[in-house]
Amino acid sequence: MPDRIVITKAAIGSRFIVSFEPRTVSWPSLEFRNHREAKSCAEARQAAHSWQIIDQTAEGGA
């Protein structure tokens, strides 16, 4: 079971990746068009599971 959520920028393009670590097949990474959507997803998962969010982007006050 994951214990943290990591938000990163995609290597190619301007998308954002939300991954759950340690990684498992049952919790795949998710891709979003903007930081707001990625952060919203991460916050919803944090509320449900109490996992720590680690935002590795330099986006707006994250």
Gaussian input, Z-matrix of N, CA and C with variables (Angstrom, degrees):
# hf/3-21g

backbone

0 1
 N
 C     1     B1
 C     2     B2     1     A1
 N     3     B3     2     A2     1     D1
 C     4     B4     3     A3     2     D2
 C     5     B5     4     A4     3     D3
 N     6     B6     5     A5     4     D4
 C     7     B7     6     A6     5     D5
 C     8     B8     7     A7     6     D6
 N     9     B9     8     A8     7     D7
 C    10    B10     9     A9     8     D8
 C    11    B11    10    A10     9     D9
 N    12    B12    11    A11    10    D10
 C    13    B13    12    A12    11    D11
 C    14    B14    13    A13    12    D12
 N    15    B15    14    A14    13    D13
 C    16    B16    15    A15    14    D14
 C    17    B17    16    A16    15    D15
 N    18    B18    17    A17    16    D16
 C    19    B19    18    A18    17    D17
 C    20    B20    19    A19    18    D18
 N    21    B21    20    A20    19    D19
 C    22    B22    21    A21    20    D20
 C    23    B23    22    A22    21    D21
 N    24    B24    23    A23    22    D22
 C    25    B25    24    A24    23    D23
 C    26    B26    25    A25    24    D24
 N    27    B27    26    A26    25    D25
 C    28    B28    27    A27    26    D26
 C    29    B29    28    A28    27    D27
 N    30    B30    29    A29    28    D28
 C    31    B31    30    A30    29    D29
 C    32    B32    31    A31    30    D30
 N    33    B33    32    A32    31    D31
 C    34    B34    33    A33    32    D32
 C    35    B35    34    A34    33    D33
 N    36    B36    35    A35    34    D34
 C    37    B37    36    A36    35    D35
 C    38    B38    37    A37    36    D36
 N    39    B39    38    A38    37    D37
 C    40    B40    39    A39    38    D38
 C    41    B41    40    A40    39    D39
 N    42    B42    41    A41    40    D40
 C    43    B43    42    A42    41    D41
 C    44    B44    43    A43    42    D42
 N    45    B45    44    A44    43    D43
 C    46    B46    45    A45    44    D44
 C    47    B47    46    A46    45    D45
 N    48    B48    47    A47    46    D46
 C    49    B49    48    A48    47    D47
 C    50    B50    49    A49    48    D48
 N    51    B51    50    A50    49    D49
 C    52    B52    51    A51    50    D50
 C    53    B53    52    A52    51    D51
 N    54    B54    53    A53    52    D52
 C    55    B55    54    A54    53    D53
 C    56    B56    55    A55    54    D54
 N    57    B57    56    A56    55    D55
 C    58    B58    57    A57    56    D56
 C    59    B59    58    A58    57    D57
 N    60    B60    59    A59    58    D58
 C    61    B61    60    A60    59    D59
 C    62    B62    61    A61    60    D60
 N    63    B63    62    A62    61    D61
 C    64    B64    63    A63    62    D62
 C    65    B65    64    A64    63    D63
 N    66    B66    65    A65    64    D64
 C    67    B67    66    A66    65    D65
 C    68    B68    67    A67    66    D66
 N    69    B69    68    A68    67    D67
 C    70    B70    69    A69    68    D68
 C    71    B71    70    A70    69    D69
 N    72    B72    71    A71    70    D70
 C    73    B73    72    A72    71    D71
 C    74    B74    73    A73    72    D72
 N    75    B75    74    A74    73    D73
 C    76    B76    75    A75    74    D74
 C    77    B77    76    A76    75    D75
 N    78    B78    77    A77    76    D76
 C    79    B79    78    A78    77    D77
 C    80    B80    79    A79    78    D78
 N    81    B81    80    A80    79    D79
 C    82    B82    81    A81    80    D80
 C    83    B83    82    A82    81    D81
 N    84    B84    83    A83    82    D82
 C    85    B85    84    A84    83    D83
 C    86    B86    85    A85    84    D84
 N    87    B87    86    A86    85    D85
 C    88    B88    87    A87    86    D86
 C    89    B89    88    A88    87    D87
 N    90    B90    89    A89    88    D88
 C    91    B91    90    A90    89    D89
 C    92    B92    91    A91    90    D90
 N    93    B93    92    A92    91    D91
 C    94    B94    93    A93    92    D92
 C    95    B95    94    A94    93    D93
 N    96    B96    95    A95    94    D94
 C    97    B97    96    A96    95    D95
 C    98    B98    97    A97    96    D96
 N    99    B99    98    A98    97    D97
 C   100   B100    99    A99    98    D98
 C   101   B101   100   A100    99    D99
 N   102   B102   101   A101   100   D100
 C   103   B103   102   A102   101   D101
 C   104   B104   103   A103   102   D102
 N   105   B105   104   A104   103   D103
 C   106   B106   105   A105   104   D104
 C   107   B107   106   A106   105   D105
 N   108   B108   107   A107   106   D106
 C   109   B109   108   A108   107   D107
 C   110   B110   109   A109   108   D108
 N   111   B111   110   A110   109   D109
 C   112   B112   111   A111   110   D110
 C   113   B113   112   A112   111   D111
 N   114   B114   113   A113   112   D112
 C   115   B115   114   A114   113   D113
 C   116   B116   115   A115   114   D114
 N   117   B117   116   A116   115   D115
 C   118   B118   117   A117   116   D116
 C   119   B119   118   A118   117   D117
 N   120   B120   119   A119   118   D118
 C   121   B121   120   A120   119   D119
 C   122   B122   121   A121   120   D120
 N   123   B123   122   A122   121   D121
 C   124   B124   123   A123   122   D122
 C   125   B125   124   A124   123   D123
 N   126   B126   125   A125   124   D124
 C   127   B127   126   A126   125   D125
 C   128   B128   127   A127   126   D126
 N   129   B129   128   A128   127   D127
 C   130   B130   129   A129   128   D128
 C   131   B131   130   A130   129   D129
 N   132   B132   131   A131   130   D130
 C   133   B133   132   A132   131   D131
 C   134   B134   133   A133   132   D132
 N   135   B135   134   A134   133   D133
 C   136   B136   135   A135   134   D134
 C   137   B137   136   A136   135   D135
 N   138   B138   137   A137   136   D136
 C   139   B139   138   A138   137   D137
 C   140   B140   139   A139   138   D138
 N   141   B141   140   A140   139   D139
 C   142   B142   141   A141   140   D140
 C   143   B143   142   A142   141   D141
 N   144   B144   143   A143   142   D142
 C   145   B145   144   A144   143   D143
 C   146   B146   145   A145   144   D144
 N   147   B147   146   A146   145   D145
 C   148   B148   147   A147   146   D146
 C   149   B149   148   A148   147   D147
 N   150   B150   149   A149   148   D148
 C   151   B151   150   A150   149   D149
 C   152   B152   151   A151   150   D150
 N   153   B153   152   A152   151   D151
 C   154   B154   153   A153   152   D152
 C   155   B155   154   A154   153   D153
 N   156   B156   155   A155   154   D154
 C   157   B157   156   A156   155   D155
 C   158   B158   157   A157   156   D156
 N   159   B159   158   A158   157   D157
 C   160   B160   159   A159   158   D158
 C   161   B161   160   A160   159   D159
 N   162   B162   161   A161   160   D160
 C   163   B163   162   A162   161   D161
 C   164   B164   163   A163   162   D162
 N   165   B165   164   A164   163   D163
 C   166   B166   165   A165   164   D164
 C   167   B167   166   A166   165   D165
 N   168   B168   167   A167   166   D166
 C   169   B169   168   A168   167   D167
 C   170   B170   169   A169   168   D168
 N   171   B171   170   A170   169   D169
 C   172   B172   171   A171   170   D170
 C   173   B173   172   A172   171   D171
 N   174   B174   173   A173   172   D172
 C   175   B175   174   A174   173   D173
 C   176   B176   175   A175   174   D174
 N   177   B177   176   A176   175   D175
 C   178   B178   177   A177   176   D176
 C   179   B179   178   A178   177   D177
 N   180   B180   179   A179   178   D178
 C   181   B181   180   A180   179   D179
 C   182   B182   181   A181   180   D180
 N   183   B183   182   A182   181   D181
 C   184   B184   183   A183   182   D182
 C   185   B185   184   A184   183   D183

   B1=1.4519
   B2=1.5248
   B3=1.3033
   B4=1.4782
   B5=1.5237
   B6=1.3265
   B7=1.4594
   B8=1.5235
   B9=1.3368
   B10=1.4623
   B11=1.5311
   B12=1.3295
   B13=1.4606
   B14=1.5215
   B15=1.3310
   B16=1.4580
   B17=1.5282
   B18=1.3338
   B19=1.4701
   B20=1.5226
   B21=1.3423
   B22=1.4567
   B23=1.5242
   B24=1.3332
   B25=1.4613
   B26=1.5259
   B27=1.3172
   B28=1.4559
   B29=1.5260
   B30=1.3243
   B31=1.4639
   B32=1.5254
   B33=1.3156
   B34=1.4595
   B35=1.5261
   B36=1.3024
   B37=1.4568
   B38=1.5170
   B39=1.3119
   B40=1.4638
   B41=1.5271
   B42=1.3126
   B43=1.4544
   B44=1.5268
   B45=1.3362
   B46=1.4584
   B47=1.5204
   B48=1.3165
   B49=1.4534
   B50=1.5302
   B51=1.3267
   B52=1.4596
   B53=1.5226
   B54=1.3282
   B55=1.4628
   B56=1.5156
   B57=1.2987
   B58=1.4571
   B59=1.5149
   B60=1.3331
   B61=1.4678
   B62=1.5163
   B63=1.3216
   B64=1.4576
   B65=1.5283
   B66=1.3087
   B67=1.4645
   B68=1.5266
   B69=1.3294
   B70=1.4645
   B71=1.5183
   B72=1.3049
   B73=1.4608
   B74=1.5294
   B75=1.3144
   B76=1.4599
   B77=1.5420
   B78=1.3490
   B79=1.4585
   B80=1.5270
   B81=1.3455
   B82=1.4747
   B83=1.5284
   B84=1.3159
   B85=1.4680
   B86=1.5224
   B87=1.3200
   B88=1.4592
   B89=1.5208
   B90=1.3229
   B91=1.4643
   B92=1.5229
   B93=1.3490
   B94=1.4580
   B95=1.5164
   B96=1.3288
   B97=1.4601
   B98=1.5102
   B99=1.3359
   B100=1.4639
   B101=1.5277
   B102=1.3197
   B103=1.4609
   B104=1.5232
   B105=1.3085
   B106=1.4718
   B107=1.5281
   B108=1.3361
   B109=1.4612
   B110=1.5286
   B111=1.3238
   B112=1.4673
   B113=1.5295
   B114=1.3184
   B115=1.4660
   B116=1.5260
   B117=1.3123
   B118=1.4590
   B119=1.5329
   B120=1.3203
   B121=1.4616
   B122=1.5262
   B123=1.3205
   B124=1.4642
   B125=1.5307
   B126=1.3157
   B127=1.4642
   B128=1.5255
   B129=1.3328
   B130=1.4676
   B131=1.5279
   B132=1.3292
   B133=1.4696
   B134=1.5214
   B135=1.3282
   B136=1.4640
   B137=1.5346
   B138=1.3117
   B139=1.4648
   B140=1.5274
   B141=1.3277
   B142=1.4604
   B143=1.5258
   B144=1.3488
   B145=1.4683
   B146=1.5291
   B147=1.3202
   B148=1.4767
   B149=1.5264
   B150=1.3295
   B151=1.4663
   B152=1.5238
   B153=1.3077
   B154=1.4665
   B155=1.5314
   B156=1.3399
   B157=1.4681
   B158=1.5189
   B159=1.3217
   B160=1.4554
   B161=1.5197
   B162=1.3274
   B163=1.4674
   B164=1.5185
   B165=1.3211
   B166=1.4629
   B167=1.5208
   B168=1.3144
   B169=1.4619
   B170=1.5208
   B171=1.3079
   B172=1.4626
   B173=1.5264
   B174=1.3396
   B175=1.4559
   B176=1.5213
   B177=1.3049
   B178=1.4564
   B179=1.5101
   B180=1.2980
   B181=1.4487
   B182=1.5086
   B183=1.3118
   B184=1.4646
   B185=1.4560
   A1=108.43
   A2=117.16
   A3=120.29
   A4=111.82
   A5=115.61
   A6=119.53
   A7=112.51
   A8=116.38
   A9=119.64
   A10=109.95
   A11=114.40
   A12=123.13
   A13=106.49
   A14=116.84
   A15=120.88
   A16=109.15
   A17=115.83
   A18=121.77
   A19=107.11
   A20=116.25
   A21=121.63
   A22=109.63
   A23=116.11
   A24=121.31
   A25=108.09
   A26=116.44
   A27=120.70
   A28=109.40
   A29=116.72
   A30=121.31
   A31=111.81
   A32=116.57
   A33=121.68
   A34=108.24
   A35=116.87
   A36=120.76
   A37=111.85
   A38=115.71
   A39=120.31
   A40=111.91
   A41=116.96
   A42=121.07
   A43=111.37
   A44=115.76
   A45=122.55
   A46=109.64
   A47=116.16
   A48=122.66
   A49=108.94
   A50=115.77
   A51=121.94
   A52=105.97
   A53=116.18
   A54=120.02
   A55=110.05
   A56=114.40
   A57=122.11
   A58=107.38
   A59=117.05
   A60=120.82
   A61=110.32
   A62=118.55
   A63=124.42
   A64=110.45
   A65=114.82
   A66=121.53
   A67=111.41
   A68=114.05
   A69=121.15
   A70=108.47
   A71=116.07
   A72=120.98
   A73=110.25
   A74=117.33
   A75=120.76
   A76=113.33
   A77=118.28
   A78=122.70
   A79=109.28
   A80=118.31
   A81=120.13
   A82=111.85
   A83=115.57
   A84=121.26
   A85=109.41
   A86=116.25
   A87=122.66
   A88=109.07
   A89=116.61
   A90=121.63
   A91=109.72
   A92=115.89
   A93=121.53
   A94=111.16
   A95=116.68
   A96=122.21
   A97=113.43
   A98=117.05
   A99=118.28
   A100=110.57
   A101=114.87
   A102=121.43
   A103=111.54
   A104=117.17
   A105=121.25
   A106=110.80
   A107=117.03
   A108=120.93
   A109=111.37
   A110=116.79
   A111=120.99
   A112=110.40
   A113=116.41
   A114=120.48
   A115=110.91
   A116=117.30
   A117=121.38
   A118=110.55
   A119=116.52
   A120=120.96
   A121=110.22
   A122=116.86
   A123=121.57
   A124=110.74
   A125=117.13
   A126=120.53
   A127=111.73
   A128=117.01
   A129=119.85
   A130=110.58
   A131=116.75
   A132=120.19
   A133=111.04
   A134=116.55
   A135=120.09
   A136=110.04
   A137=116.94
   A138=120.91
   A139=111.39
   A140=116.31
   A141=120.48
   A142=113.18
   A143=116.90
   A144=119.81
   A145=115.02
   A146=118.14
   A147=123.63
   A148=113.54
   A149=116.75
   A150=120.28
   A151=109.18
   A152=116.99
   A153=123.57
   A154=109.56
   A155=117.01
   A156=122.20
   A157=108.75
   A158=115.94
   A159=122.18
   A160=106.49
   A161=116.53
   A162=121.76
   A163=108.01
   A164=116.52
   A165=122.05
   A166=112.39
   A167=117.22
   A168=121.29
   A169=108.76
   A170=116.12
   A171=121.34
   A172=109.55
   A173=115.72
   A174=120.17
   A175=111.51
   A176=115.27
   A177=128.56
   A178=120.15
   A179=118.83
   A180=121.81
   A181=114.68
   A182=118.56
   A183=121.16
   A184=108.20
   D1=132.26
   D2=178.18
   D3=-61.36
   D4=158.27
   D5=175.23
   D6=-131.38
   D7=2.74
   D8=176.08
   D9=-154.15
   D10=157.37
   D11=-179.92
   D12=-118.55
   D13=130.37
   D14=-178.59
   D15=-119.35
   D16=128.26
   D17=175.80
   D18=-105.72
   D19=125.21
   D20=178.72
   D21=-134.37
   D22=163.57
   D23=172.15
   D24=-84.01
   D25=143.09
   D26=176.52
   D27=-66.64
   D28=147.72
   D29=-178.76
   D30=-63.80
   D31=-34.60
   D32=-179.70
   D33=-123.41
   D34=133.28
   D35=179.31
   D36=88.51
   D37=-168.64
   D38=-175.12
   D39=-115.61
   D40=27.25
   D41=-179.08
   D42=-89.84
   D43=167.89
   D44=-179.21
   D45=-122.87
   D46=142.11
   D47=-177.63
   D48=-112.72
   D49=131.64
   D50=172.05
   D51=-110.24
   D52=118.36
   D53=179.01
   D54=-122.23
   D55=156.37
   D56=-177.55
   D57=-114.03
   D58=125.34
   D59=-174.45
   D60=-123.42
   D61=145.30
   D62=-5.43
   D63=-63.72
   D64=147.92
   D65=-174.03
   D66=-71.37
   D67=142.04
   D68=175.64
   D69=-139.51
   D70=160.85
   D71=179.05
   D72=-65.39
   D73=-33.76
   D74=-176.89
   D75=-75.60
   D76=-12.82
   D77=177.96
   D78=-125.75
   D79=76.81
   D80=-178.98
   D81=-70.93
   D82=158.92
   D83=175.13
   D84=-67.94
   D85=150.72
   D86=179.49
   D87=-119.58
   D88=146.74
   D89=-177.35
   D90=-118.28
   D91=136.98
   D92=-177.57
   D93=-130.20
   D94=154.43
   D95=-178.77
   D96=-74.65
   D97=-28.01
   D98=-179.62
   D99=-143.92
   D100=166.12
   D101=-176.47
   D102=-64.60
   D103=-37.26
   D104=-178.96
   D105=-58.53
   D106=-45.45
   D107=179.06
   D108=-65.60
   D109=-41.50
   D110=179.78
   D111=-63.71
   D112=-44.58
   D113=-179.09
   D114=-66.73
   D115=-38.24
   D116=178.19
   D117=-61.92
   D118=-44.00
   D119=177.50
   D120=-61.59
   D121=-47.18
   D122=-178.89
   D123=-61.33
   D124=-41.93
   D125=-179.74
   D126=-66.85
   D127=-36.02
   D128=177.44
   D129=-65.78
   D130=-42.27
   D131=177.59
   D132=-66.91
   D133=-35.97
   D134=177.80
   D135=-64.08
   D136=-42.20
   D137=179.66
   D138=-63.57
   D139=-36.30
   D140=-178.29
   D141=-78.86
   D142=-33.48
   D143=-171.64
   D144=-122.42
   D145=-5.29
   D146=-178.50
   D147=62.96
   D148=28.68
   D149=178.60
   D150=-82.62
   D151=144.75
   D152=178.50
   D153=-70.67
   D154=140.44
   D155=174.68
   D156=-100.24
   D157=128.87
   D158=174.49
   D159=-117.70
   D160=109.99
   D161=-178.70
   D162=-98.85
   D163=108.91
   D164=-177.74
   D165=-94.49
   D166=13.55
   D167=177.25
   D168=-96.98
   D169=169.19
   D170=176.56
   D171=-108.95
   D172=34.70
   D173=-175.57
   D174=-87.96
   D175=146.78
   D176=176.73
   D177=-4.88
   D178=81.39
   D179=171.00
   D180=68.03
   D181=18.42
   D182=-178.56
   D183=-79.12

